[in-house]
Amino acid sequence: MSCPPSTISDPSVGVRPEGGTPWWTLQRISLYGATFGLFFLILYGQELYDSRWFHPGGKPLFLDYGVFQTMTRLAAQGQATSAYLSDLVGQHLVGFLDQRAPVTFGWFYPPYFFFYLYPFSGLMPLASYGGFMGFSAALFCSGIYMTWPNRATLWALFGFSGFWLNLNFGQNGFLTAGLVAWGLYWLEKKPVLAGIAIGLLSFKPQLGILFPLALVAGREWRCLFSALATVFFLVLSSLLVYGVGAWMDWAHALIRAQQELGQYGLEPLLKVTSYYSWVRQWGGSQTWAKMVQGGVTAGVAGCLWTVWRRPVPRFSKYALLILGALMASPYVLEYDLTWLAVWGVWWGRGLVEKSHRWDRGLLVLLWTVPALTHEMTHWNWTVPIAQFSLMTAFWWTWRGIRKPPSFIND
């Protein structure tokens, strides 16, 4: 690693090479994290107060997790096919945490994702939510902390908007980001464990399409073979438990989801933070949207291939991979932006060697992007906050790799 262990815990992190006054200090990270976190904690408390737990006519909470528990219970009862047909037959979410109004939803995860949820499916709704979110949040926070082991890291997570957004939704952003965090942390010293973590991430294949490319380019063969073996084991196990039929139903559900995303109006697209969605929201055709998304994906893949084949510090490689994974997929939702915490902790480690004011501004911006994106969606505003921020961060990181940093006295 380019950042020695002694630097990580040194309170003088951020000292300029020329001996100027430090800016990027652990104390300042802690202060900013505590301030942002307190603000989001108040907002989250308001969400709880406005819910049906306190007001009979309030809104329900954690409905996304309600879908997880409902579908897993169907699979446990031998009705996995019904889960994949839920968007067609009108399967309703009724009774989850006092949810009375019917909500129709779809299920688009591969059959082995049921394995991840089984330990929590038999619990009461609130206990099930707490168990799953507690486990996945612990996986996420521990992966981030081990990457940069310092109390300031925990304060930064407390102030990360994606943390609170996932708690509000009851989604799997903690799980995917936690697997990525541990996978990258283990990659250099424990590549087999890293491969297992990356293989487990395959329940959301759209987020991992660039990982094989990066591993091949970096000649990380042990990690790659371990990831492939993990995916093979998951697929084989699900075939034995659910049969080929469940996989066929999953494929048909994906086709329906793609058709819905492309044809059924603006509302589904507002929740998607991809470049495909951006073009469609602004009136472009499906053909143009696919061309733009394909061009972005190809450009990102080319940059990653070049960087991962060069003797570049790992924090730069990992930062580009995280950003590239979020940019390359045509189907990325708000809660998937939790990955930005993994990007931030690796990229932040690189800032100990430079002190450009734009680095700091960009880091703070991306720390708030999940919340900003959620607000844009809430008000039906077609403002591409996430897409623009990801593109800017990718370009800035790529620029830093190709050009030595300049240190600016602010």
C-alpha positions in Angstrom: 0.0 0.0 0.0 1.1 3.5 -0.6 -0.1 4.6 2.8 2.0 3.2 5.7 0.2 2.1 8.8 1.8 4.9 10.9 0.2 7.5 8.6 -3.3 6.2 9.0 -3.5 7.0 12.7 -1.3 10.1 12.7 -3.4 13.2 13.7 -1.2 15.3 11.4 -2.6 13.5 8.3 -2.8 16.1 5.5 0.4 18.0 6.1 1.7 19.4 2.9 5.1 18.4 1.7 6.2 21.9 1.7 5.4 22.2 5.4 2.3 24.4 5.3 -0.6 24.2 7.7 -2.5 20.9 7.5 -6.1 20.8 6.3 -7.0 17.1 5.8 -6.8 16.1 9.5 -8.5 13.3 11.4 -10.0 15.9 13.7 -11.6 17.8 10.9 -12.9 14.5 9.4 -14.5 13.7 12.7 -16.0 17.1 13.1 -17.6 17.1 9.6 -18.8 13.5 10.1 -20.5 14.3 13.4 -22.1 17.4 12.0 -23.5 15.7 8.9 -24.5 12.6 11.0 -26.4 14.7 13.5 -28.3 16.4 10.7 -29.3 13.0 9.1 -30.1 11.5 12.5 -32.7 14.3 13.1 -34.2 13.7 9.6 -34.3 9.9 10.3 -36.0 10.5 13.6 -38.6 12.7 11.8 -39.3 9.8 9.4 -39.9 7.5 12.4 -42.1 10.0 14.1 -44.2 10.5 11.0 -44.7 6.7 10.6 -47.6 4.6 11.8 -45.7 3.7 14.9 -46.6 7.1 16.3 -49.5 8.2 14.0 -52.3 5.9 12.9 -52.5 7.6 9.5 -48.7 7.9 9.0 -46.7 6.3 6.3 -45.3 2.7 6.5 -41.6 2.1 6.9 -39.0 -0.3 5.5 -41.3 -1.6 2.7 -38.3 -2.6 0.6 -37.2 -5.0 3.3 -40.8 -6.1 3.6 -40.5 -7.4 0.0 -37.3 -9.3 1.0 -39.1 -11.1 3.8 -42.3 -11.8 1.9 -40.5 -13.3 -1.1 -38.2 -15.4 1.0 -41.1 -16.8 3.0 -42.7 -17.8 -0.4 -39.5 -19.6 -1.4 -39.3 -21.4 2.0 -42.8 -22.7 1.4 -41.7 -24.1 -2.0 -43.3 -21.2 -4.0 -40.2 -19.6 -5.5 -42.0 -19.4 -8.9 -44.7 -17.3 -7.3 -42.1 -14.8 -6.1 -40.9 -14.3 -9.7 -44.5 -13.8 -10.9 -45.4 -11.4 -8.2 -45.5 -8.4 -10.5 -47.9 -10.2 -12.8 -50.3 -11.8 -10.4 -50.5 -8.8 -8.1 -48.8 -10.2 -5.0 -49.4 -7.6 -2.3 -47.4 -6.6 0.7 -50.0 -6.4 3.4 -49.4 -6.7 7.1 -45.7 -5.9 7.2 -45.1 -3.4 10.0 -48.8 -2.3 9.9 -48.8 -1.9 6.1 -52.5 -1.8 5.2 -52.5 -0.4 1.7 -51.8 -3.0 -1.1 -48.4 -2.5 -2.8 -47.6 -4.4 -6.0 -43.9 -5.2 -6.5 -41.6 -7.4 -8.5 -38.7 -9.7 -7.6 -35.7 -9.8 -9.9 -32.9 -11.4 -7.8 -31.3 -14.8 -8.8 -32.6 -17.7 -6.8 -29.6 -18.1 -4.5 -30.3 -14.7 -3.0 -33.0 -16.5 -0.9 -30.1 -18.2 0.9 -28.8 -14.8 2.1 -32.2 -14.0 3.7 -33.3 -17.3 5.1 -31.8 -16.7 8.6 -34.1 -13.7 9.0 -37.3 -14.7 7.2 -38.9 -16.6 10.1 -38.7 -13.7 12.5 -41.3 -11.1 13.3 -41.1 -8.2 10.8 -39.4 -5.7 13.0 -36.9 -8.3 14.4 -36.3 -9.6 10.9 -35.5 -6.0 9.7 -33.3 -5.4 12.6 -31.4 -8.7 12.2 -30.8 -8.2 8.5 -29.9 -4.6 8.6 -27.8 -5.0 11.8 -25.8 -7.8 10.2 -25.3 -6.1 6.8 -24.5 -2.8 8.5 -21.9 -4.5 10.7 -20.4 -6.1 7.5 -20.3 -2.7 5.8 -18.9 -0.6 8.7 -16.3 -3.2 9.6 -15.0 -3.4 6.0 -14.8 0.4 5.9 -13.1 0.6 9.3 -10.5 -2.1 8.5 -9.6 -0.2 5.3 -8.8 2.9 7.4 -8.7 1.8 11.0 -9.3 5.0 12.9 -12.1 6.6 15.0 -12.4 9.3 12.4 -13.5 6.7 9.9 -16.5 5.8 12.1 -17.4 9.5 12.4 -17.2 9.8 8.6 -19.6 6.8 8.2 -22.0 8.4 10.8 -22.1 11.4 8.5 -22.5 9.5 5.2 -25.9 10.1 3.7 -26.0 6.6 2.1 -25.9 5.0 5.6 -29.2 6.7 6.6 -30.8 6.2 3.2 -30.3 2.4 3.5 -31.7 2.4 7.1 -34.8 4.2 5.8 -35.4 1.9 2.9 -34.4 -1.4 4.5 -32.4 -2.2 1.4 -29.3 -4.3 0.6 -26.9 -1.5 0.0 -25.0 -2.3 3.2 -24.6 -5.9 2.1 -23.3 -5.1 -1.4 -21.0 -2.3 -0.2 -19.8 -4.5 2.7 -18.8 -7.3 0.4 -17.0 -4.9 -1.9 -15.2 -3.3 1.0 -14.0 -6.7 2.4 -13.1 -8.0 -1.1 -10.8 -5.0 -1.8 -9.4 -5.1 1.7 -8.4 -8.8 1.3 -7.4 -8.6 -2.3 -3.7 -8.1 -1.8 -3.0 -10.4 1.2 -5.9 -12.9 1.1 -7.0 -13.2 -2.5 -9.0 -16.4 -1.9 -11.2 -14.6 0.7 -11.4 -11.6 -1.6 -12.7 -13.9 -4.4 -15.4 -15.3 -2.1 -16.6 -11.8 -1.1 -16.7 -10.8 -4.8 -18.4 -14.0 -5.7 -21.1 -13.4 -3.1 -21.7 -10.0 -4.6 -23.0 -11.8 -7.8 -26.6 -11.7 -6.5 -26.5 -8.2 -8.1 -24.6 -9.0 -11.3 -25.2 -5.6 -12.9 -22.9 -4.0 -10.3 -20.0 -6.5 -10.8 -19.6 -6.5 -14.6 -16.2 -4.8 -14.5 -14.7 -6.9 -11.7 -13.6 -9.8 -13.9 -12.0 -7.3 -16.3 -10.1 -5.6 -13.5 -9.0 -8.9 -12.0 -7.7 -10.2 -15.3 -5.9 -6.9 -16.1 -4.3 -6.9 -12.6 -3.4 -10.6 -13.0 -5.3 -11.4 -9.7 -5.8 -15.0 -10.8 -6.3 -16.5 -7.3 -9.1 -14.0 -6.5 -10.7 -14.5 -9.9 -10.8 -18.3 -9.7 -12.1 -18.1 -6.1 -14.9 -15.7 -7.2 -15.8 -18.1 -10.1 -15.9 -21.1 -7.8 -18.1 -19.2 -5.3 -20.6 -18.3 -8.1 -20.6 -21.9 -9.4 -21.3 -23.2 -5.9 -24.2 -20.7 -5.4 -25.7 -21.6 -8.7 -25.4 -25.3 -8.2 -26.9 -25.1 -4.7 -29.9 -23.1 -6.0 -30.4 -25.6 -8.8 -30.5 -28.5 -6.3 -32.9 -26.6 -4.0 -35.2 -24.8 -6.5 -34.6 -26.6 -9.8 -34.1 -25.2 -13.3 -37.6 -23.7 -13.3 -36.7 -21.0 -10.8 -33.8 -19.8 -13.0 -36.1 -19.7 -16.0 -38.6 -17.6 -14.1 -35.8 -15.3 -13.0 -34.7 -14.8 -16.7 -38.3 -14.0 -17.7 -38.6 -11.5 -14.8 -35.5 -9.7 -15.9 -36.9 -9.4 -19.4 -40.1 -7.9 -18.0 -38.0 -5.5 -15.8 -36.1 -4.3 -18.9 -39.3 -3.7 -20.8 -40.7 -1.8 -17.9 -37.6 0.4 -17.5 -37.7 1.3 -21.2 -41.3 1.7 -22.0 -43.5 2.5 -19.0 -43.0 6.2 -18.6 -40.8 8.5 -16.5 -41.5 7.4 -13.0 -39.5 4.1 -13.0 -36.5 5.9 -14.6 -36.4 8.6 -11.9 -35.2 6.0 -9.4 -32.4 4.8 -11.7 -29.1 6.7 -11.6 -27.5 5.4 -14.8 -26.6 7.2 -18.0 -29.3 5.2 -19.8 -31.8 6.7 -17.4 -30.4 10.2 -17.8 -30.9 10.2 -21.6 -34.4 8.7 -21.4 -35.5 11.2 -18.7 -34.4 14.1 -20.9 -36.4 12.8 -23.9 -33.9 10.7 -25.7 -34.9 7.5 -27.5 -34.1 4.0 -26.2 -31.6 3.6 -29.0 -29.7 6.8 -28.0 -29.9 5.9 -24.3 -28.3 2.5 -25.1 -25.6 4.0 -27.2 -24.7 6.6 -24.5 -24.7 3.9 -21.8 -22.6 1.6 -24.0 -20.1 4.4 -24.7 -19.7 5.2 -21.0 -19.3 1.6 -20.2 -16.7 1.0 -22.9 -14.8 4.2 -21.9 -14.7 3.2 -18.2 -13.7 -0.3 -19.1 -10.8 0.9 -21.2 -9.5 3.2 -18.4 -9.7 0.4 -15.9 -7.9 -2.0 -18.1 -5.1 0.5 -18.6 -4.8 1.5 -14.9 -5.0 -2.1 -13.5 -2.2 -3.2 -15.8 0.1 -0.4 -14.6 2.1 -0.1 -11.3 -0.4 2.3 -9.9 -1.1 2.6 -6.1 -3.9 0.3 -5.1 -6.0 3.1 -3.6 -6.2 4.7 -7.0 -7.1 1.3 -8.7 -9.8 0.6 -6.2 -11.3 4.1 -6.3 -11.6 3.9 -10.1 -13.1 0.4 -9.9 -15.8 1.5 -7.5 -16.8 4.6 -9.6 -16.6 2.6 -12.8 -18.9 -0.2 -11.5 -21.5 2.4 -10.6 -21.1 4.1 -14.0 -21.1 1.0 -16.2 -24.4 -0.5 -15.1 -27.6 0.7 -16.7 -29.6 -0.2 -13.6 -28.2 1.5 -10.4 -30.6 2.7 -7.7 -30.2 5.3 -5.0 -29.3 2.8 -2.3 -26.5 1.3 -4.5 -24.7 4.6 -4.0 -23.7 3.3 -0.6 -20.6 2.1 -2.6 -19.4 5.7 -2.5 -18.3 5.1 1.1 -15.9 2.4 -0.1 -14.6 4.8 -2.8 -14.3 7.5 -0.2 -12.2 5.5 2.3 -9.7 4.3 -0.3 -9.5 7.7 -2.1 -9.3 9.5 1.2 -6.2 7.4 2.1 -4.6 8.8 -1.1 -5.2 12.3 0.1 -2.6 12.0 2.8 0.0 12.7 0.1 -1.7 15.7 -1.5 -3.8 18.7 -0.5 -5.7 20.0 -3.5 -8.9 21.9 -2.5 -10.9 20.3 -5.2 -10.1 16.8 -3.8 -11.7 17.8 -0.5 -14.7 19.5 -2.2 -15.3 16.4 -4.3 -15.1 14.1 -1.4 -17.7 16.1 0.6 -20.0 16.3 -2.5 -20.0 12.5 -3.1 -20.6 11.9 0.6 -24.0 13.7 0.2 -24.9 12.4 -3.3 -27.1 9.6 -2.1 -29.3 12.0 -0.1 -29.3 14.6 -2.9 -30.3 11.9 -5.4 -33.1 10.8 -3.2 -34.5 14.3 -2.9 -34.4 14.7 -6.7 -36.4 11.5 -7.0 -38.8 12.6 -4.3 -39.7 15.8 -6.1 -39.7 14.2 -9.6 -36.8 16.5 -10.7 -34.8 15.1 -13.6 -31.5 16.5 -12.3 -28.6 14.1 -12.9 -26.8 14.7 -9.6 -25.4 11.1 -9.3 -24.4 10.8 -13.0 -22.6 14.1 -13.1 -20.9 13.5 -9.8 -19.7 10.1 -10.7 -18.3 11.3 -14.0 -16.5 14.2 -12.4 -15.0 12.0 -9.7 -13.9 9.4 -12.2 -12.3 12.0 -14.4 -10.6 13.7 -11.5 -9.2 10.4 -10.2 -8.0 9.4 -13.6 -6.4 12.8 -14.0 -4.6 12.3 -10.7 -3.1 9.0 -11.9 -1.9 10.4 -15.2 -0.6 13.7 -13.8 1.3 14.2 -10.5 -0.8 16.2 -8.0 -0.1 19.9 -7.5 -0.3 21.2 -4.0 -2.2 24.4 -3.5 -1.9 26.7 -0.5 -5.6 27.6 0.2 
